[in-house]
């Protein structure tokens, strides 16, 4: 865990700030939580498994040397669950400084969530949209707040139009559904950055790089058929990837003073890119419309008046 610790000059620079990392009980998310907590932030991680969550919180506290670490159980696959999480946070927080939309997964077979959405679309796009938008009152309450969307170079694997086959109803391939959802998430990050620029909230996406994580470990050749005949070689190189090393990239984006002026960009590790598909204003307009439709029409969605309000404004 030690390679996720900040250097001496960066120590405690986040004291008094609050960070939320979704899916932060393992892999890159956990190591991102290690780093933010070690810099003095009050850290909240989410996950589906209470036992794994409790274990992760204990590890983060020990690594950071303070007790301002908590776990909240959440299944980010439905809009309603994300709204519920935002409501919980609105009841106890005065503001949110850092939101890391980290949770994600590749599924071997197609299935739908309680909202009737294809699971990858729900987890990697509709869920982050629902949570982030519901947390805007907390984010805009903190000057310089940052939203970090964990992205992937896999978005380049989607060879169709961004708004084609949204629910992956044609011949299903897990990695293709993942690539599509990551592409939509990337376009949305660019669109949201423009919307929140006047509010002083930065929104960026980053590809942290390959790492051996629980999500990587559960991949199967069925989910990525293009790798089927190279599977042993692929697995060898995947196992070489350090989640602690990969976490240094979202940590830099979430906390470094060097990233203070960044918003509306995509980073491959720390190199800035402006993909045409994400910078296209028509795509941004359409992705906002799609996001609103998916969130407002989800059967599990909560009424707008249930959105969180900073506790000190009540």
C-alpha positions as CSV (number, residue, x, y, z in Angstrom):
1,X,0.0,0.0,0.0
2,X,2.9,2.3,0.6
3,X,3.3,3.4,-3.0
4,X,-0.1,5.1,-2.9
5,X,1.0,7.4,-0.1
6,X,1.7,11.1,-1.0
7,X,5.2,12.6,-0.8
8,X,6.1,14.6,2.3
9,X,5.4,17.9,0.6
10,X,1.8,16.8,-0.3
11,X,0.9,15.4,3.1
12,X,-2.3,16.7,4.7
13,X,-3.0,19.0,1.8
14,X,-6.7,17.8,1.8
15,X,-7.4,18.4,5.5
16,X,-11.0,19.6,5.9
17,X,-12.0,18.3,2.5
18,X,-14.5,15.4,1.8
19,X,-14.1,12.9,-1.0
20,X,-16.5,10.1,-2.2
21,X,-15.1,7.2,-4.2
22,X,-17.7,4.9,-5.7
23,X,-16.7,1.2,-5.8
24,X,-13.9,2.1,-3.5
25,X,-13.5,-1.2,-1.6
26,X,-11.0,-2.8,-4.0
27,X,-8.7,-2.2,-6.9
28,X,-7.9,1.2,-8.2
29,X,-10.8,2.8,-6.2
30,X,-9.4,1.5,-3.0
31,X,-5.9,2.7,-3.7
32,X,-7.4,6.1,-4.7
33,X,-9.1,6.2,-1.3
34,X,-5.8,5.3,0.4
35,X,-4.1,8.3,-1.3
36,X,-6.9,10.8,-0.6
37,X,-7.2,9.8,3.0
38,X,-3.4,9.9,3.5
39,X,-3.6,13.5,2.3
40,X,-6.0,14.3,5.1
41,X,-9.3,14.1,3.4
42,X,-12.5,12.7,5.0
43,X,-13.1,9.7,2.7
44,X,-16.3,7.9,2.0
45,X,-16.2,4.7,-0.1
46,X,-19.1,2.7,-1.5
47,X,-19.6,-0.9,-2.4
48,X,-22.2,-3.7,-2.4
49,X,-20.6,-6.0,0.2
50,X,-20.8,-4.7,3.8
51,X,-18.0,-7.1,5.0
52,X,-15.7,-6.0,2.2
53,X,-16.6,-2.4,2.9
54,X,-15.9,-2.6,6.6
55,X,-12.5,-4.3,5.8
56,X,-11.7,-1.6,3.3
57,X,-12.5,1.2,5.7
58,X,-10.3,-0.3,8.4
59,X,-7.4,-0.6,5.9
60,X,-7.9,3.0,4.8
61,X,-7.9,4.3,8.4
62,X,-4.8,2.4,9.2
63,X,-3.0,3.6,6.1
64,X,-4.1,7.3,6.6
65,X,-3.5,7.4,10.4
66,X,-6.9,9.0,11.1
67,X,-10.5,7.8,11.5
68,X,-12.3,10.1,9.0
69,X,-13.1,7.2,6.8
70,X,-16.5,5.6,6.3
71,X,-18.2,3.0,4.1
72,X,-21.7,3.3,2.7
73,X,-23.4,0.3,1.1
74,X,-24.7,1.0,-2.4
75,X,-25.5,-0.9,-5.5
76,X,-24.9,1.7,-8.2
77,X,-26.7,-0.3,-10.9
78,X,-30.1,1.5,-10.4
79,X,-30.9,5.2,-10.6
80,X,-32.9,4.9,-7.3
81,X,-30.0,3.5,-5.4
82,X,-27.8,6.4,-6.5
83,X,-30.5,8.9,-5.5
84,X,-30.7,7.2,-2.1
85,X,-27.0,7.5,-1.6
86,X,-27.1,11.2,-2.5
87,X,-29.9,11.6,0.0
88,X,-27.8,10.0,2.7
89,X,-24.9,12.2,2.0
90,X,-27.1,15.3,1.9
91,X,-28.3,14.5,5.4
92,X,-24.8,14.4,6.9
93,X,-22.5,16.6,4.7
94,X,-22.1,20.3,4.3
95,X,-20.4,19.9,1.0
96,X,-18.4,17.6,-1.2
97,X,-15.0,18.5,-2.6
98,X,-14.1,15.4,-4.6
99,X,-16.3,12.9,-6.4
100,X,-14.6,9.9,-8.1
101,X,-17.0,8.0,-10.3
102,X,-15.0,4.8,-10.2
103,X,-17.5,1.9,-10.1
104,X,-17.8,-0.2,-13.3
105,X,-17.8,-3.7,-14.7
106,X,-17.7,-5.8,-17.8
107,X,-20.4,-8.4,-18.0
108,X,-20.1,-11.7,-19.9
109,X,-23.8,-11.9,-20.7
110,X,-26.5,-9.3,-21.2
111,X,-28.9,-8.7,-18.4
112,X,-31.0,-5.8,-17.2
113,X,-31.3,-3.9,-14.0
114,X,-34.4,-3.2,-12.0
115,X,-34.8,-0.1,-14.2
116,X,-34.9,-2.3,-17.3
117,X,-31.6,-0.9,-18.5
118,X,-28.7,-3.0,-19.9
119,X,-26.4,-3.5,-16.9
120,X,-23.3,-1.9,-18.3
121,X,-25.2,1.1,-19.5
122,X,-26.7,1.4,-16.0
123,X,-23.5,1.0,-14.1
124,X,-21.1,3.0,-16.2
125,X,-23.4,5.7,-17.5
126,X,-26.9,6.1,-16.1
127,X,-25.6,5.5,-12.5
128,X,-22.8,8.1,-12.5
129,X,-25.2,10.6,-14.1
130,X,-27.9,10.1,-11.5
131,X,-25.4,10.3,-8.6
132,X,-23.5,13.3,-9.8
133,X,-26.5,15.3,-10.7
134,X,-28.1,14.5,-7.3
135,X,-24.9,15.6,-5.6
136,X,-24.6,18.9,-7.4
137,X,-25.9,20.9,-4.4
138,X,-23.1,19.5,-2.3
139,X,-20.5,20.0,-5.1
140,X,-21.4,23.5,-5.9
141,X,-21.3,24.4,-2.2
142,X,-17.5,23.8,-2.2
143,X,-15.4,26.2,-4.3
144,X,-13.0,24.2,-6.6
145,X,-14.8,20.9,-6.3
146,X,-13.7,18.2,-8.7
147,X,-15.5,15.4,-10.4
148,X,-13.2,12.6,-11.7
149,X,-14.8,10.0,-14.1
150,X,-12.7,6.9,-14.3
151,X,-12.6,6.2,-18.0
152,X,-10.9,3.7,-20.2
153,X,-9.2,3.6,-23.6
154,X,-11.8,0.9,-24.3
155,X,-14.1,3.6,-25.5
156,X,-12.2,3.6,-28.8
157,X,-13.3,0.0,-29.4
158,X,-16.9,1.2,-30.1
159,X,-17.1,1.4,-33.9
160,X,-20.6,2.6,-34.3
161,X,-22.3,6.0,-33.6
162,X,-22.4,7.0,-30.0
163,X,-26.2,6.8,-29.9
164,X,-26.6,3.6,-31.8
165,X,-28.0,0.5,-30.0
166,X,-28.0,2.2,-26.6
167,X,-29.4,-0.9,-24.8
168,X,-27.0,-3.4,-26.5
169,X,-29.9,-5.3,-27.9
170,X,-28.1,-6.6,-31.0
171,X,-25.5,-9.5,-30.7
172,X,-24.2,-8.9,-27.2
173,X,-20.5,-8.7,-26.5
174,X,-19.5,-7.6,-23.0
175,X,-16.5,-5.6,-23.9
176,X,-18.4,-3.8,-26.7
177,X,-21.2,-2.8,-24.3
178,X,-18.5,-1.6,-21.9
179,X,-16.8,0.4,-24.6
180,X,-20.1,2.0,-25.6
181,X,-21.0,2.9,-22.0
182,X,-17.5,4.4,-21.5
183,X,-17.9,6.5,-24.6
184,X,-21.2,7.9,-23.5
185,X,-19.7,8.6,-20.1
186,X,-16.8,10.4,-21.7
187,X,-19.1,12.6,-23.8
188,X,-21.2,13.4,-20.8
189,X,-18.1,14.4,-18.8
190,X,-17.3,17.0,-21.4
191,X,-20.8,18.2,-21.5
192,X,-21.1,18.5,-17.7
193,X,-17.8,20.3,-17.6
194,X,-19.3,23.1,-19.8
195,X,-22.4,23.2,-17.7
196,X,-20.6,23.5,-14.4
197,X,-17.8,25.8,-15.5
198,X,-19.6,28.9,-14.2
199,X,-20.1,27.1,-10.9
200,X,-16.4,26.5,-10.5
201,X,-16.8,22.7,-10.5
202,X,-14.2,20.9,-12.6
203,X,-15.2,17.7,-14.4
204,X,-12.6,15.5,-16.1
205,X,-12.2,11.9,-17.3
206,X,-9.0,9.8,-16.9
207,X,-7.8,6.5,-18.1
208,X,-5.6,5.3,-15.2
209,X,-4.0,2.5,-17.1
210,X,-4.2,-1.3,-16.9
211,X,-4.2,-3.0,-13.5
212,X,-5.0,-6.3,-11.9
213,X,-8.2,-5.5,-10.0
214,X,-11.3,-7.6,-8.9
215,X,-13.0,-6.3,-12.1
216,X,-10.1,-7.4,-14.3
217,X,-10.0,-10.8,-12.5
218,X,-13.6,-11.6,-13.3
219,X,-13.2,-11.0,-17.1
220,X,-13.8,-14.1,-19.2
221,X,-13.0,-14.9,-22.9
222,X,-16.8,-14.7,-23.5
223,X,-16.8,-11.1,-22.5
224,X,-13.8,-10.3,-24.7
225,X,-13.9,-12.8,-27.6
226,X,-11.3,-10.8,-29.6
227,X,-8.7,-12.0,-27.0
228,X,-9.9,-15.6,-26.9
229,X,-6.9,-17.1,-28.5
230,X,-4.4,-14.9,-26.7
231,X,-6.1,-15.3,-23.3
232,X,-3.1,-16.7,-21.4
233,X,-0.8,-13.9,-22.7
234,X,-3.5,-11.3,-21.9
235,X,-3.9,-12.6,-18.4
236,X,-0.1,-12.6,-17.8
237,X,0.2,-8.9,-18.7
238,X,-3.0,-8.0,-16.8
239,X,-1.5,-9.6,-13.7
240,X,1.5,-7.3,-14.0
241,X,-0.6,-4.2,-13.7
242,X,-0.4,-2.5,-10.2
243,X,-3.7,-0.9,-9.0
244,X,-1.6,1.2,-6.6
245,X,0.4,2.6,-9.5
246,X,-2.7,3.1,-11.6
247,X,-4.4,5.0,-8.8
248,X,-1.7,7.7,-8.9
249,X,-3.3,9.1,-12.0
250,X,-6.8,9.7,-10.6
251,X,-5.2,10.9,-7.4
252,X,-3.2,13.5,-9.4
253,X,-6.4,14.7,-11.1
254,X,-8.4,14.8,-7.9
255,X,-5.9,16.5,-5.6
256,X,-2.9,18.0,-7.3
257,X,-2.5,21.8,-7.5
258,X,-1.2,21.1,-11.1
259,X,-4.7,20.1,-12.1
260,X,-6.4,23.2,-10.6
261,X,-7.3,24.7,-14.0
262,X,-8.3,21.5,-15.7
263,X,-11.9,20.9,-16.7
264,X,-13.5,19.3,-19.7
265,X,-10.6,17.1,-20.7
266,X,-9.7,13.4,-21.1
267,X,-6.4,12.2,-19.8
268,X,-4.6,9.0,-20.8
269,X,-2.8,8.6,-17.5
270,X,-1.8,12.3,-17.3
271,X,-1.6,13.3,-20.9
272,X,-4.4,15.5,-22.0
273,X,-6.6,14.7,-25.0
274,X,-9.6,16.3,-26.6
275,X,-11.3,13.4,-28.5
276,X,-13.4,14.8,-31.3
277,X,-16.3,12.6,-30.5
278,X,-16.5,14.0,-26.9
279,X,-15.8,17.6,-27.9
280,X,-18.5,17.6,-30.5
281,X,-21.3,20.0,-29.3
282,X,-24.1,18.0,-31.0
283,X,-22.9,14.8,-29.3
284,X,-22.8,16.7,-26.0
285,X,-26.4,18.0,-26.5
286,X,-27.6,14.5,-27.3
287,X,-25.9,12.8,-24.4
288,X,-27.4,15.3,-22.0
289,X,-30.9,14.5,-23.5
290,X,-30.2,10.8,-23.2
291,X,-28.9,11.1,-19.6
292,X,-32.0,13.0,-18.6
293,X,-34.3,10.5,-20.2
294,X,-32.6,7.5,-18.6
295,X,-32.6,9.2,-15.1
296,X,-36.1,10.7,-15.2
297,X,-37.8,7.6,-16.7
298,X,-36.1,5.0,-14.5
299,X,-38.8,3.2,-12.4
300,X,-36.6,3.4,-9.3
301,X,-35.9,7.2,-9.7
302,X,-36.7,9.3,-6.7
303,X,-38.6,12.6,-6.9
304,X,-36.5,15.7,-7.5
305,X,-37.4,17.2,-4.2
306,X,-35.6,14.4,-2.5
307,X,-32.2,15.7,-3.8
308,X,-29.7,16.5,-1.1
309,X,-29.3,20.0,0.4
310,X,-26.1,21.0,2.2
311,X,-26.7,20.4,5.9
312,X,-25.7,23.9,6.9
313,X,-28.2,25.5,4.6
314,X,-31.2,23.9,6.3
